[in-house]
Amino acid sequence: MKRREFVTGAALLAGLSACAQEELEQANSSSGSTEKFEWNMATSWPPHLPGLGVGADNLAKNIEIASKGRLKIKVYAGGELVPPLEVFDAVSQGTVHMGHDSSYYHRGKIPSAPYFTTVPFGLNVNEMNAWLYFGGGWELWQKAYMPFNILPFPVGNTGVQMLGWFNKEINHINDINGLKIRMPGLGGEIMQRAGAVQVTMAGSEIFTSLQTGAIDAAEWVGPYNDVSLGLHKAAKYYYYPGFHEPGPNIECIINKDAWETLPPDLQAIVKIACQSSNLQMTSEYMWGNAVALEQLKADQNIKLNQIPQAVFDQLREHARAAINDLINDDALSKKIQDSMSSFINISSSNQEITELAYLKMRINSSAL
Amino acid sequence: MKRREFVTGAALLAGLSACAQEELEQANSSSGSTEKFEWNMATSWPPHLPGLGVGADNLAKNIEIASKGRLKIKVYAGGELVPPLEVFDAVSQGTVHMGHDSSYYHRGKIPSAPYFTTVPFGLNVNEMNAWLYFGGGWELWQKAYMPFNILPFPVGNTGVQMLGWFNKEINHINDINGLKIRMPGLGGEIMQRAGAVQVTMAGSEIFTSLQTGAIDAAEWVGPYNDVSLGLHKAAKYYYYPGFHEPGPNIECIINKDAWETLPPDLQAIVKIACQSSNLQMTSEYMWGNAVALEQLKADQNIKLNQIPQAVFDQLREHARAAINDLINDDALSKKIQDSMSSFINISSSNQEITELAYLKMRINSSAL
């Protein structure tokens, strides 16, 4: 298996290289098209939301500048053009050209969709990008969206999220029993298997629901976004790490018919602008979370707690059951799970001697 | 200080946004320039070297495709056009338009240059990008290169490197005494302060020197590149983590006069192509290292060892002394060190509850 993995990686690299050569020839041979395109981008985010919303704004701006105004993209916040959870449908039908969204919102239509955002106990941000760009992940994602006439592109990542805000301590798996928690997707389903009650609500409703006790716990993103919603004033215990969303990838989705109207140079600009945006947003979260965490640490009312390893392990057993149900029902999910699992195995060894060993030693160091 | 940091981050974001708006107007107002540019890029790498060399190739290709051939870049391997260590001078003088290189090679000319690659016990890859793009790091880098008429861009990262290949075990700081080691830059200087003899040689000479016992130890990059040099056949002990290069950033450097001949849309294409390349190369290393490490782990002759925390701490004391010498002699280095240190402090807290906590728990987990 390991040898096969290696061959896949090498072949993919060679493949990309061949494609680039072909694109190069196409781009240079096509005679000076100066056709202009005006596109709409529907997003699922509040307007200019730090991280996600800013990422959508910058992506559109970069494409416009790099294309010298030949591809203008107007960005719409969630609900302005289409409701947040209907962005995928609108792009699929071509009523908007593109969207800025999270794949796990489309689970009702595509069982495997959550894999392309993040799955519980899965890949962190660097692993996710390695898998998408070099491990065949992006190709599997394209396959999953093909029936919907949509092309997906990775455009950002929040990094490991926080597990969220709780109004009581979690010392034992039984403490999750009966807990009313706002946690969408597979994470919430796992909590439900551990006895919690999964509650669905928009981000804007979390603060009031948590403060009034209508819910006992809620996850949103991490310090950078959580502080702006004021969640630190609504609950006392802030738990980490977010096992449920260890490296959530954000998507840019483009209607395939619209994509095919673009000449190769504009397609290339969109591609590199998306990859550029991916790193820019990830870096914004890395910086913004560090700054916002300082503010939270200075607040005496907040208890920053790590979830016990035993609870983590028991939730992981529930996750296995949930994932088994998913892959037994859907052949593509099985294929994706196998691909991701085989990478996670070899990546864990690599992370252990690189990022993990280094950070642990730097933080534990008595020197300086 | 923390409030100031926050303001800096926010102001920078606002600043970028304002700049983008300005560029947008410039780009759209400038009338259809179809001028073509043919540039040379000198690199310090062997031709098509996985990671570094491939990164240079792809950067040039992406720019050519996205610009529809208006900016063609011919890539030269190290020594083809200029010797590897003279790329910076050639770009500065304008004898080549751009280079693909590492800033720490320019330390003789610019004392602060190593900071923009990596410094011992410093930032990891995600922290480095957060600092460069949001923490004012890129602005400091531009300031350092301004007297040389050069604009720098981040274009890739190897991630935490390995400490390297040793022909004996390192159990105590005294084991470093008298060790002949190939380790360039500040890392080698720190080893020298601990009693080692720092030996300088090109990558291509490492294998033979290590195998014949002319040197006792050598660092190169990590599994992905080390295996291709055959270093695992020349020494037995493979040590981690590479405290000396925790997140080495690779640079694209452009002659400022050449840059200013480009219209705003081509400048924008170069900018986003560089940021795109940064993530692409980082992901290639993340994937390639994981795959190559599996190969090394299957080899019974190789001992994969972690350097003891006590040795790490003692080397860190030597690093502090080396850095103090550097910042006492150079005002810009002092400014950069202060900026990086204040970020490392807040980032360590953030990494501890996100990446570090998550990876540690996932790897320690008894479940699955």
Interface residues (C-beta under 8 A of the other chain):
Chain A: K2 E5 F6 G9 L13 S17 A20 Q21 E23 L24 A27 N28 S30 G32 T34 V54 D57 N58 K61 N62 E64 I65 A66 S67 K68 G69 F121 N124 V125 N126 E127 N129 A130 W131 L132 Y133 F134 G135 G159 V160 M162 G222 P223 Y240 P241 G242 F243 P246 P263 P264 D265 A268 I269 K271 I272 A273 Q275 S276 N278 L279 Q280 T282 S283 E284 M286 W287 G288 N289 A290 V291 L293 E294 Q295 K297 A298 L304 Q306 Q309 F312 D313 Q314 R316 E317 R320 F343 I346 S347 S348 S349 N350 Q351 E352 I353 T354 E355 L356 A357 Y358 L359 K360 M361 R362 I363 N364 S365 S366 A367 L368
Chain B: K2 E5 F6 G9 L13 S17 A20 Q21 E23 L24 A27 N28 S30 G32 T34 V54 D57 N58 K61 N62 E64 I65 A66 S67 K68 G69 F121 N124 V125 N126 E127 N129 A130 W131 L132 Y133 F134 G135 G159 V160 M162 G222 P223 Y240 P241 G242 F243 P246 P263 P264 D265 A268 I269 K271 I272 A273 Q275 S276 N278 L279 Q280 T282 S283 E284 M286 W287 G288 N289 A290 V291 L293 E294 Q295 K297 A298 L304 Q306 Q309 F312 D313 Q314 R316 E317 R320 F343 I346 S347 S348 S349 N350 Q351 E352 I353 T354 E355 L356 A357 Y358 L359 K360 M361 R362 I363 N364 S365 S366 A367 L368
